[in-house]
Amino acid sequence: MPNNFSHFNPIGTIFKGTDIAKCNELKYFPLITDIPDFAGCSKLTEANFDNIKELNKDGCFQHTNITYMYFPAVVNARMFYSFINAHTRGVRFGNNLKTLYDIFELGAPEYCIIGSLLPPIMNRAAFVAKRYYIPDSVVESYKTAPVWKNISDKIYPFSQFAKDFPHEPERMYEPL
């Protein structure tokens, strides 16, 4: 693969740079090494975000239909206006998340799962996820942490997740 291309999928399609916006027929994007601009990809429903370490592309998921997003390696999440008119049901972060800034400011997923034992630094704009599921052993730490204490009624132990959402993809139920 040429060095100046950042995305390559198994059938040989190469995307130059990180802007693939308005690609209305794209349904699956398997190999992602950095966050491209998916804004306007209305048929995109699945993408592999396993290798992403930083979420920092403003507006990148606007007007998309990615139902479930998995970011197991993300350490810092900071994106402005990224989920406007996005139809995201669930988002899952791994156990290394350190910051959560402005990620859900205008598009509220039903839930956000966070595996970090320490509450990520969060600003007020990240508040709009309807529920946050975190490791059972640190529920009280989250509920009393700066900024998190303002949304303590939205924080639930991960053990409650399967009861609240019994029909989600298997990957959402993996242990934290």
Backbone torsions as a table, in degrees:
resi	resn	phi	psi	omega
1	MET	NA	134.5	179.3
2	PRO	-62.6	146.7	-176.6
3	ASN	-66.4	-25.2	-176.4
4	ASN	-87.6	7.2	176.6
5	PHE	-108.5	137.4	-176.7
6	SER	-103.8	-11.6	-178.0
7	HIS	-134.9	133.8	-179.7
8	PHE	-145.1	128.8	177.4
9	ASN	-109.9	167.1	-171.9
10	PRO	-61.6	-21.2	179.9
11	ILE	-89.6	3.1	171.7
12	GLY	100.6	1.6	178.5
13	THR	-74.4	132.4	178.9
14	ILE	-115.4	131.2	176.4
15	PHE	-107.5	123.5	-178.4
16	LYS	-82.1	134.4	179.7
17	GLY	68.5	-150.0	-178.5
18	THR	-123.9	14.4	-178.0
19	ASP	-109.1	105.7	176.1
20	ILE	-121.3	25.7	-177.2
21	ALA	-57.9	151.7	176.6
22	LYS	62.8	29.5	176.3
23	CYS	-90.6	74.5	-167.4
24	ASN	-65.8	-15.4	179.5
25	GLU	-98.6	-6.7	-179.0
26	LEU	-68.3	122.1	-178.5
27	LYS	-109.9	-29.3	-177.8
28	TYR	-141.9	136.0	179.1
29	PHE	-130.3	103.6	-167.5
30	PRO	-81.7	-36.9	-172.2
31	LEU	-121.7	108.6	-177.8
32	ILE	-124.4	125.7	179.0
33	THR	-106.8	-16.6	170.1
34	ASP	-150.1	161.7	-173.7
35	ILE	-77.8	114.2	173.2
36	PRO	-82.5	178.6	177.4
37	ASP	-93.0	102.6	179.8
38	PHE	-89.6	0.3	-175.2
39	ALA	-52.0	128.3	178.9
40	GLY	89.7	-5.9	177.2
41	CYS	-79.3	77.7	-169.7
42	SER	-68.3	-21.5	179.4
43	LYS	-96.9	-2.3	178.5
44	LEU	-68.6	119.2	-178.7
45	THR	-119.3	-14.7	-177.0
46	GLU	-149.3	138.9	176.1
47	ALA	-152.3	148.8	-178.8
48	ASN	-94.1	109.9	-178.8
49	PHE	-107.2	18.9	-173.9
50	ASP	-60.6	-28.4	-175.3
51	ASN	-98.3	2.9	-178.6
52	ILE	-76.7	127.1	177.9
53	LYS	-104.7	-25.8	-179.7
54	GLU	-129.9	130.9	171.3
55	LEU	-103.9	108.6	-174.5
56	ASN	-148.6	24.1	-179.7
57	LYS	-106.0	106.3	-178.0
58	ASP	-60.9	137.3	174.3
59	GLY	72.3	11.6	-167.2
60	CYS	-73.6	-17.0	180.0
61	PHE	-115.7	15.8	-179.6
62	GLN	-62.1	137.5	174.7
63	HIS	59.3	39.6	175.8
64	THR	-114.4	169.8	179.3
65	ASN	-121.6	31.5	177.7
66	ILE	-71.3	110.1	-173.5
67	THR	-73.9	-45.1	-178.1
68	TYR	-127.3	132.5	179.1
69	MET	-122.6	134.4	179.6
70	TYR	-121.1	123.8	179.7
71	PHE	-128.2	69.2	-173.4
72	PRO	-68.1	-23.4	-175.0
73	ALA	-104.8	-3.4	-175.1
74	VAL	-64.6	132.4	177.0
75	VAL	-103.1	-42.6	-178.9
76	ASN	-126.8	126.5	177.8
77	ALA	-118.7	112.9	-180.0
78	ARG	-147.6	102.2	-178.8
79	MET	-143.7	126.4	178.0
80	PHE	-89.1	140.2	174.8
81	TYR	52.8	36.1	-172.7
82	SER	-83.5	-22.5	-173.4
83	PHE	-119.1	25.0	177.4
84	ILE	-62.5	125.4	179.9
85	ASN	54.8	30.2	173.3
86	ALA	-90.9	146.7	-178.2
87	HIS	-109.3	64.4	-177.9
88	THR	-97.3	127.0	178.8
89	ARG	-89.7	-47.0	-176.2
90	GLY	-140.2	144.9	177.9
91	VAL	-129.9	135.4	179.5
92	ARG	-127.5	125.4	174.9
93	PHE	-107.3	153.0	179.5
94	GLY	-80.1	-159.5	-173.7
95	ASN	-94.9	10.2	179.7
96	ASN	-111.5	8.4	-176.7
97	LEU	-64.8	124.4	-177.9
98	LYS	-109.1	-34.3	179.6
99	THR	-134.9	146.6	179.1
100	LEU	-139.1	89.3	-176.0
101	TYR	-113.9	124.7	169.4
102	ASP	57.2	21.1	-172.3
103	ILE	-74.7	-39.1	-177.0
104	PHE	-115.5	31.5	-170.5
105	GLU	-60.6	-31.5	-177.1
106	LEU	-133.1	20.0	177.5
107	GLY	-153.7	109.5	-171.5
108	ALA	-97.6	112.9	171.6
109	PRO	-71.9	160.6	176.8
110	GLU	-62.2	-37.4	-178.8
111	TYR	-153.1	160.6	175.3
112	CYS	-135.7	123.8	177.4
113	ILE	-101.0	130.7	179.8
114	ILE	-127.8	123.9	-177.8
115	GLY	-89.3	-5.0	-176.2
116	SER	-66.7	134.6	176.2
117	LEU	-76.2	-26.6	174.6
118	LEU	-100.5	132.6	179.1
119	PRO	-58.7	127.1	176.6
120	PRO	-62.2	149.2	173.2
121	ILE	-65.5	127.6	-175.4
122	MET	-134.8	144.4	173.5
123	ASN	-101.5	173.8	-174.1
124	ARG	-63.2	-27.6	-175.3
125	ALA	-70.5	-17.0	-179.6
126	ALA	-82.5	1.7	-171.5
127	PHE	-67.3	-17.9	-163.5
128	VAL	-80.6	-2.1	171.1
129	ALA	-60.2	139.9	-174.8
130	LYS	-72.3	-30.4	178.2
131	ARG	-147.1	143.8	174.5
132	TYR	-118.6	126.0	177.3
133	TYR	-109.1	127.0	-175.0
134	ILE	-134.0	168.4	-179.2
135	PRO	-55.1	135.7	-176.5
136	ASP	-53.5	-38.5	-173.7
137	SER	-69.7	-11.5	-175.9
138	VAL	-124.1	18.5	-179.7
139	VAL	-55.6	-47.8	-178.3
140	GLU	-65.7	-34.6	177.3
141	SER	-61.9	-42.0	178.9
142	TYR	-66.5	-45.0	-175.0
143	LYS	-65.8	-17.2	179.7
144	THR	-112.1	-1.3	-179.2
145	ALA	-72.5	151.9	176.7
146	PRO	-52.5	138.3	-179.1
147	VAL	71.9	-46.6	178.6
148	TRP	-59.7	-34.5	-178.5
149	LYS	-61.0	-23.9	178.8
150	ASN	-74.3	-15.6	178.5
151	ILE	-124.3	29.3	-175.7
152	SER	-57.3	-26.8	178.3
153	ASP	-71.7	-9.4	178.8
154	LYS	-102.8	2.3	-176.4
155	ILE	-100.9	126.4	-177.1
156	TYR	-131.3	152.0	174.8
157	PRO	-70.6	145.1	-178.9
158	PHE	-58.9	-29.8	178.8
159	SER	-61.0	-20.5	178.3
160	GLN	-82.4	-18.6	-172.7
161	PHE	-56.8	-49.2	-177.2
162	ALA	-63.0	-29.5	177.3
163	LYS	-73.3	-40.2	-178.3
164	ASP	-76.5	-33.3	-176.7
165	PHE	-134.1	77.9	-173.0
166	PRO	-77.2	-7.2	-173.9
167	HIS	-123.7	37.9	-179.4
168	GLU	-92.3	167.7	176.8
169	PRO	-60.2	146.8	-177.6
170	GLU	-50.9	-37.3	-176.3
171	ARG	-60.5	-28.0	178.9
172	MET	-68.3	-25.9	-177.0
173	TYR	-90.2	-3.2	-180.0
174	GLU	-57.1	141.8	-179.2
175	PRO	-57.5	147.4	177.9
176	LEU	-79.0	NA	NA
